[in-house]
C-alpha cells in the first residue's frame, strides 16, 4: 500500500483543541480504535509554535482537549494551551504548525474532510402549496416595501417641520398666528 503524504497545518492556538477533536472524530469514523488512536496521536501528530519553536505532542494535545478547564491540568504548559496561549510562558505567539506524519494507514486529507454525509433530497411541495408560498412571500415583500416608503415619507415630513421651525416659521394649528401692524408713516424733517 502506498504511503500517504505528510500534512502541515497552520492553526491558531485557540483552534488546537477543535482540530484535535476533529481528528479524533474523523479517525473514529474511519474505524480507528481507541488503542490505535492513542498510538497514532503519540507517534504521528505534533504541534510546534511558529514563534518560539515549543513542541507539543499529540498525546499532550489530547490531554488538553479532554480537560474540563485549565485548572484541571497540572502542567503549566498544558494549562496555557487550554486557555488559548502558547505553552511557553512569555511567548505571545498566536499560531502553531501542526504536523501530521506520513502514514500508510491514514489519509489525512480524508480524515480532515470528515466522513461523507449523504445529501438529503430536497422536498418538493405539491403545486398548490408552492403557489401559496410564493404568493405569501410576494405579499410580505410588498408590505415591507410600503412600510419603507411610509417611514421615508414620515422622516421627510419631520425634517421639513424642523427646518420650518428653525427658520422662524410657525406650526399651523399649534402656534397662534402672528399679526403684524404697521403704523402711519413717520415723517422725518
Secondary structure, 3 states (H helix, E strand, C coil): CCCCCCEEEEEEHHHHHHHHHHHHHHHHHCCCCHHHHHHHHHHHEEEEECCCCCEEEHHHHHHHHHCCCHHHCCCHHHHHHHCCCCCCCCCCCCEEEEEECCCCCCCHHHHHHCCCCCCCCCCCCCHHHHHHHHHHHHHHHHHHHHHHHHHHHHHHHHHHHHHHHHCCCCCCCCCCCCCCCCCCCCCCC
